[in-house]
Amino acid sequence: LLAGSTGGGSSSSTARPSLNLADIDLGALQIFAPKEQFQKEQAVGSARTSPRRIELLPRDVAQNVAIVLRKLHTGTAALAEALRKLAPSECELGPEEAERLVHVLPKPDMLHRLAFYGSADGEDPRLLRDIERDLLPLAELSRLTQRLRLLVLDKTLSERLQDSVKQMS
């Protein structure tokens, strides 16, 4: 008898036992399908499922960084290269944009995890969310916050100097 069938009482020869779909072993049913067709269906089913995205940053932090990065006048790879060389003149980023980026950057431990993601077996950086892949060149820099603050200082130094001279005269 199938699970859920009723026994005893007045049973009729036409009464059917109730069938619970959870009790069916689908793996055992594959013997009734041709092997090639079963393998094809398995391949099509796995092709339909997109790879699961890896989230290393909290959602709110990722959203805030994404908003600021979208407003930048330069890409993160170019920004990272200018910051790596400590060449503010090569960076199109304005001081206000740099300051905004400093305020929304993830904590150093989160950036460290992001920078080293992909170094272990089975870790594929292509599975990261778009924002995390965009942030990756910056995350690989040591002392990112300090480099950005240096950029702000360089971009605002002449103005600050002029203001100081005016105040002294």
C-alpha positions in Angstrom: 0.0 0.0 0.0 1.1 3.6 -0.6 1.6 5.9 2.3 -1.7 7.6 3.2 -4.0 4.7 2.0 -6.7 3.9 4.4 -7.1 0.4 5.7 -10.2 -1.2 7.3 -13.7 0.1 7.2 -15.9 -0.4 4.2 -13.5 -0.5 1.3 -14.7 -0.4 -2.2 -12.8 -1.9 -5.1 -13.0 1.5 -6.8 -11.6 3.5 -3.9 -8.1 4.8 -4.6 -5.6 5.5 -1.9 -4.5 9.1 -1.5 -1.1 9.8 -3.0 1.4 12.2 -1.4 3.8 13.5 -4.0 6.5 14.0 -1.3 6.6 10.2 -0.9 7.6 9.6 -4.5 11.3 8.8 -5.1 12.0 10.7 -8.3 15.5 9.3 -8.5 14.0 5.8 -8.8 11.8 6.9 -11.7 14.8 7.7 -13.9 15.0 4.0 -14.8 11.8 4.4 -16.9 13.3 7.2 -19.0 15.9 6.7 -21.6 19.3 7.5 -20.2 20.3 10.0 -22.9 17.0 12.0 -22.4 17.5 12.0 -18.6 21.0 13.4 -19.0 19.8 16.0 -21.5 17.1 17.2 -19.1 19.6 17.4 -16.2 22.0 19.5 -18.4 19.2 21.8 -19.5 18.0 22.2 -15.9 21.5 23.1 -14.7 22.1 25.5 -17.6 18.9 27.4 -16.6 20.1 28.1 -13.1 22.4 31.0 -13.0 25.5 30.8 -10.7 24.8 32.1 -7.3 26.4 35.5 -6.6 28.8 35.8 -3.7 28.2 38.7 -1.3 31.2 39.7 0.8 29.9 43.1 1.7 26.8 43.9 3.7 24.0 45.0 1.4 23.7 48.5 2.8 27.4 49.1 2.5 27.4 47.8 -1.0 24.5 50.0 -2.0 26.2 53.1 -0.6 29.5 52.4 -2.3 27.6 51.7 -5.6 25.9 55.1 -5.4 29.2 57.0 -4.9 31.1 55.0 -7.6 28.3 55.6 -10.2 28.8 59.4 -9.7 32.6 59.3 -10.2 34.1 60.8 -13.3 36.6 58.0 -13.6 36.7 54.2 -13.4 37.9 52.4 -10.3 40.8 50.8 -12.2 42.1 54.2 -13.3 41.6 55.6 -9.8 43.4 52.7 -8.2 46.3 53.1 -10.6 46.6 56.9 -9.8 46.4 56.1 -6.1 48.9 53.3 -6.3 51.4 55.7 -7.9 50.4 58.5 -5.5 49.9 60.7 -8.5 47.0 63.0 -7.8 47.6 64.9 -11.1 46.7 61.8 -13.0 43.4 61.4 -11.2 40.3 63.2 -12.4 38.5 62.6 -9.1 37.5 65.8 -7.4 38.1 66.4 -3.6 34.4 66.2 -2.8 34.0 62.9 -4.7 37.1 61.5 -2.9 35.8 62.6 0.5 32.4 61.0 -0.2 34.2 57.8 -1.2 36.2 57.9 2.0 32.9 58.1 4.0 31.2 55.1 2.3 34.2 52.8 2.0 33.8 49.4 3.8 35.9 48.8 6.9 39.5 47.7 6.3 38.8 44.1 7.3 36.0 43.9 4.7 38.3 45.4 2.0 40.9 42.9 3.0 38.5 39.9 2.6 37.5 41.4 -0.8 41.1 41.9 -1.9 42.1 38.3 -1.2 38.9 36.7 -2.5 39.9 34.3 -5.3 43.2 33.3 -3.8 41.8 30.1 -2.3 40.6 27.1 -4.3 37.1 27.3 -5.5 36.8 31.1 -5.1 36.0 32.7 -8.5 36.0 36.6 -8.5 33.5 36.5 -11.4 30.9 35.2 -9.0 31.1 38.4 -6.9 28.4 41.0 -7.2 29.0 43.8 -9.7 29.8 46.4 -7.0 32.3 44.1 -5.4 34.1 43.4 -8.7 34.1 47.2 -9.3 35.6 47.8 -5.9 38.2 45.1 -6.2 41.0 47.3 -7.8 40.7 49.7 -4.9 40.5 47.0 -2.3 43.8 45.6 -3.4 45.5 48.9 -2.4 47.1 49.2 1.0 46.0 52.1 3.2 43.2 53.1 0.7 41.6 55.6 3.1 44.9 57.4 3.7 45.6 57.5 0.0 42.2 59.1 -0.7 42.8 61.7 2.1 46.1 62.5 0.6 44.4 63.1 -2.8 41.9 65.4 -1.1 44.7 67.3 0.6 46.6 67.7 -2.7 43.5 68.8 -4.6 42.6 71.4 -1.9 46.0 72.6 -0.8 46.4 75.7 -2.9 42.9 76.9 -2.0 43.6 76.3 1.7 46.9 78.1 1.4 45.3 81.1 -0.2 42.6 81.2 2.5 45.3 81.1 5.2 47.3 83.9 3.6 44.1 86.0 3.4 43.3 85.4 7.0 46.8 86.4 8.1 46.8 89.7 6.2 
